[in-house]
């Protein structure tokens, strides 16, 4: 079964957990590099989803503005 990307909420939650892990004093260097790589991937997922949502909001605002202008 192919591994799917986590949704925004799951990715953000995991990213928060990784941040907390790094804030502890007993960080293992080898494990840290793996978690850092995972964090970068999660950040990319979140950034992409936020960009998609921003684009959708912009489209909706433009559509609403057009409807409002047409009614004037």
N, CA, C and O atoms as a DFTB+ gen file, in Angstrom:
288 C
 N C O
     1  1       0.844      -1.180       0.000
     2  2       0.000       0.000       0.000
     3  2       0.888       1.241       0.000
     4  3       1.803       1.335       0.819
     5  1       0.639       2.204      -0.907
     6  2       1.483       3.402      -0.960
     7  2       1.277       4.277       0.266
     8  3       0.173       4.385       0.800
     9  1       2.356       4.890       0.692
    10  2       2.293       5.778       1.842
    11  2       1.738       7.120       1.390
    12  3       2.246       7.720       0.443
    13  1       0.694       7.592       2.068
    14  2       0.096       8.863       1.704
    15  2       0.647       9.966       2.594
    16  3       1.109       9.719       3.708
    17  1       0.590      11.182       2.077
    18  2       1.025      12.330       2.852
    19  2      -0.013      12.628       3.930
    20  3      -1.212      12.467       3.704
    21  1       0.449      13.062       5.100
    22  2      -0.511      13.413       6.142
    23  2      -1.263      14.689       5.757
    24  3      -0.760      15.507       4.987
    25  1      -2.463      14.847       6.296
    26  2      -3.188      16.085       6.037
    27  2      -2.525      17.209       6.838
    28  3      -1.600      16.964       7.613
    29  1      -2.999      18.433       6.648
    30  2      -2.366      19.585       7.284
    31  2      -2.324      19.436       8.805
    32  3      -1.282      19.651       9.425
    33  1      -3.446      19.073       9.397
    34  2      -3.513      18.966      10.859
    35  2      -2.531      17.934      11.392
    36  3      -1.831      18.186      12.373
    37  1      -2.479      16.782      10.753
    38  2      -1.573      15.725      11.192
    39  2      -0.112      16.142      11.006
    40  3       0.727      15.892      11.872
    41  1       0.184      16.781       9.867
    42  2       1.554      17.227       9.599
    43  2       1.982      18.282      10.607
    44  3       3.102      18.247      11.117
    45  1       1.080      19.226      10.895
    46  2       1.399      20.291      11.847
    47  2       1.602      19.733      13.251
    48  3       2.515      20.149      13.965
    49  1       0.755      18.797      13.640
    50  2       0.883      18.167      14.960
    51  2       2.220      17.435      15.088
    52  3       2.911      17.563      16.098
    53  1       2.573      16.676      14.067
    54  2       3.842      15.950      14.098
    55  2       5.024      16.917      14.122
    56  3       6.027      16.671      14.792
    57  1       4.895      18.010      13.389
    58  2       5.944      19.028      13.379
    59  2       6.112      19.649      14.769
    60  3       7.235      19.907      15.202
    61  1       5.014      19.886      15.457
    62  2       5.080      20.395      16.830
    63  2       5.769      19.392      17.752
    64  3       6.575      19.773      18.600
    65  1       5.451      18.117      17.584
    66  2       6.078      17.076      18.402
    67  2       7.582      17.014      18.151
    68  3       8.364      16.845      19.086
    69  1       7.983      17.150      16.892
    70  2       9.413      17.157      16.569
    71  2      10.104      18.364      17.199
    72  3      11.222      18.254      17.702
    73  1       9.438      19.506      17.169
    74  2      10.001      20.712      17.786
    75  2      10.215      20.491      19.278
    76  3      11.264      20.844      19.817
    77  1       9.232      19.914      19.936
    78  2       9.358      19.618      21.371
    79  2      10.515      18.651      21.616
    80  3      11.252      18.802      22.590
    81  1      10.678      17.666      20.743
    82  2      11.763      16.697      20.900
    83  2      13.104      17.423      20.846
    84  3      13.997      17.140      21.645
    85  1      13.247      18.363      19.900
    86  2      14.505      19.091      19.758
    87  2      14.771      20.027      20.931
    88  3      15.925      20.352      21.210
    89  1      13.735      20.457      21.613
    90  2      13.904      21.360      22.744
    91  2      14.405      20.653      23.999
    92  3      14.813      21.309      24.957
    93  1      14.377      19.339      24.000
    94  2      14.911      18.592      25.151
    95  2      16.433      18.635      25.094
    96  3      17.026      18.854      24.038
    97  1      17.031      18.427      26.218
    98  2      18.495      18.486      26.291
    99  2      19.173      17.199      25.833
   100  3      20.347      17.224      25.462
   101  1      18.467      16.089      25.849
   102  2      19.074      14.789      25.564
   103  2      18.867      14.350      24.112
   104  3      18.427      13.230      23.856
   105  1      19.181      15.223      23.177
   106  2      18.979      14.949      21.760
   107  2      20.146      14.124      21.219
   108  3      21.312      14.486      21.373
   109  1      19.797      13.004      20.578
   110  2      20.782      12.153      19.920
   111  2      21.045      12.706      18.530
   112  3      20.103      12.974      17.783
   113  1      22.309      12.880      18.174
   114  2      22.679      13.502      16.900
   115  2      22.165      12.711      15.694
   116  3      21.611      13.298      14.765
   117  1      22.339      11.401      15.699
   118  2      21.883      10.574      14.567
   119  2      20.366      10.609      14.432
   120  3      19.834      10.747      13.331
   121  1      19.686      10.484      15.543
   122  2      18.224      10.550      15.530
   123  2      17.773      11.962      15.160
   124  3      16.759      12.142      14.485
   125  1      18.527      12.950      15.602
   126  2      18.202      14.336      15.314
   127  2      18.201      14.647      13.824
   128  3      17.327      15.364      13.337
   129  1      19.163      14.118      13.110
   130  2      19.225      14.395      11.668
   131  2      18.035      13.758      10.949
   132  3      17.507      14.333       9.996
   133  1      17.612      12.578      11.399
   134  2      16.436      11.931      10.811
   135  2      15.177      12.751      11.084
   136  3      14.340      12.949      10.203
   137  1      15.066      13.219      12.318
   138  2      13.897      14.010      12.690
   139  2      13.915      15.374      11.988
   140  3      12.862      15.897      11.624
   141  1      15.091      15.939      11.800
   142  2      15.208      17.206      11.088
   143  2      14.737      17.045       9.646
   144  3      14.004      17.887       9.126
   145  1      15.159      15.967       9.010
   146  2      14.732      15.697       7.635
   147  2      13.211      15.531       7.567
   148  3      12.559      16.063       6.669
   149  1      12.664      14.795       8.516
   150  2      11.208      14.596       8.570
   151  2      10.508      15.949       8.773
   152  3       9.484      16.226       8.148
   153  1      11.065      16.774       9.640
   154  2      10.497      18.089       9.891
   155  2      10.463      18.953       8.647
   156  3       9.491      19.671       8.412
   157  1      11.519      18.889       7.847
   158  2      11.545      19.655       6.599
   159  2      10.445      19.181       5.643
   160  3       9.794      19.993       4.986
   161  1      10.246      17.870       5.573
   162  2       9.188      17.331       4.714
   163  2       7.809      17.761       5.207
   164  3       6.942      18.113       4.408
   165  1       7.609      17.733       6.527
   166  2       6.328      18.147       7.096
   167  2       6.080      19.635       6.858
   168  3       4.965      20.044       6.534
   169  1       7.123      20.434       7.022
   170  2       6.999      21.875       6.780
   171  2       6.618      22.131       5.327
   172  3       5.817      23.021       5.040
   173  1       7.184      21.359       4.420
   174  2       6.863      21.500       2.994
   175  2       5.389      21.158       2.743
   176  3       4.716      21.845       1.975
   177  1       4.896      20.111       3.379
   178  2       3.486      19.723       3.246
   179  2       2.592      20.852       3.740
   180  3       1.620      21.211       3.074
   181  1       2.914      21.417       4.908
   182  2       2.117      22.501       5.477
   183  2       2.162      23.741       4.584
   184  3       1.137      24.377       4.339
   185  1       3.339      24.073       4.110
   186  2       3.490      25.252       3.253
   187  2       2.671      25.096       1.964
   188  3       2.020      26.042       1.521
   189  1       2.707      23.913       1.375
   190  2       1.956      23.663       0.144
   191  2       0.455      23.782       0.396
   192  3      -0.264      24.391      -0.396
   193  1      -0.012      23.205       1.489
   194  2      -1.441      23.254       1.796
   195  2      -1.875      24.688       2.070
   196  3      -2.940      25.104       1.615
   197  1      -1.075      25.447       2.800
   198  2      -1.411      26.843       3.073
   199  2      -1.471      27.663       1.786
   200  3      -2.330      28.532       1.641
   201  1      -0.562      27.386       0.854
   202  2      -0.573      28.087      -0.432
   203  2      -1.838      27.746      -1.218
   204  3      -2.425      28.618      -1.859
   205  1      -2.260      26.480      -1.171
   206  2      -3.490      26.072      -1.849
   207  2      -4.704      26.787      -1.256
   208  3      -5.577      27.258      -1.985
   209  1      -4.746      26.860       0.058
   210  2      -5.866      27.521       0.729
   211  2      -5.860      29.019       0.414
   212  3      -6.909      29.607       0.152
   213  1      -4.685      29.624       0.440
   214  2      -4.580      31.044       0.119
   215  2      -5.080      31.314      -1.303
   216  3      -5.794      32.287      -1.543
   217  1      -4.704      30.457      -2.226
   218  2      -5.150      30.600      -3.621
   219  2      -6.675      30.487      -3.707
   220  3      -7.320      31.267      -4.408
   221  1      -7.243      29.521      -2.998
   222  2      -8.698      29.326      -3.007
   223  2      -9.410      30.539      -2.422
   224  3     -10.424      30.978      -2.964
   225  1      -8.896      31.084      -1.327
   226  2      -9.496      32.271      -0.715
   227  2      -9.447      33.442      -1.690
   228  3     -10.421      34.184      -1.816
   229  1      -8.342      33.610      -2.367
   230  2      -8.212      34.687      -3.358
   231  2      -9.240      34.513      -4.470
   232  3      -9.862      35.487      -4.895
   233  1      -9.423      33.291      -4.941
   234  2     -10.427      33.017      -5.980
   235  2     -11.833      33.335      -5.478
   236  3     -12.629      33.949      -6.188
   237  1     -12.131      32.916      -4.259
   238  2     -13.461      33.154      -3.695
   239  2     -13.729      34.645      -3.509
   240  3     -14.833      35.117      -3.779
   241  1     -12.729      35.383      -3.052
   242  2     -12.889      36.826      -2.877
   243  2     -13.127      37.507      -4.224
   244  3     -13.970      38.399      -4.326
   245  1     -12.399      37.098      -5.246
   246  2     -12.577      37.674      -6.581
   247  2     -13.968      37.352      -7.117
   248  3     -14.626      38.210      -7.705
   249  1     -14.411      36.119      -6.913
   250  2     -15.745      35.714      -7.365
   251  2     -16.817      36.515      -6.631
   252  3     -17.778      36.979      -7.244
   253  1     -16.655      36.675      -5.340
   254  2     -17.612      37.445      -4.553
   255  2     -17.634      38.902      -4.999
   256  3     -18.697      39.514      -5.107
   257  1     -16.464      39.443      -5.253
   258  2     -16.364      40.838      -5.704
   259  2     -17.071      41.012      -7.037
   260  3     -17.760      42.009      -7.255
   261  1     -16.902      40.040      -7.931
   262  2     -17.557      40.117      -9.244
   263  2     -19.081      40.075      -9.081
   264  3     -19.796      40.827      -9.743
   265  1     -19.570      39.209      -8.212
   266  2     -21.011      39.114      -7.968
   267  2     -21.520      40.434      -7.398
   268  3     -22.568      40.933      -7.809
   269  1     -20.783      40.988      -6.463
   270  2     -21.169      42.255      -5.847
   271  2     -21.163      43.380      -6.875
   272  3     -22.065      44.217      -6.882
   273  1     -20.154      43.406      -7.742
   274  2     -20.075      44.428      -8.785
   275  2     -21.221      44.292      -9.788
   276  3     -21.766      45.295     -10.249
   277  1     -21.588      43.048     -10.128
   278  2     -22.675      42.800     -11.072
   279  2     -24.029      43.256     -10.517
   280  3     -24.914      43.644     -11.280
   281  1     -24.189      43.210      -9.209
   282  2     -25.438      43.607      -8.575
   283  2     -25.571      45.120      -8.466
   284  3     -26.663      45.638      -8.233
   285  1     -24.475      45.815      -8.633
   286  2     -24.497      47.289      -8.494
   287  2     -25.073      47.959      -9.709
   288  3     -25.161      49.186      -9.754
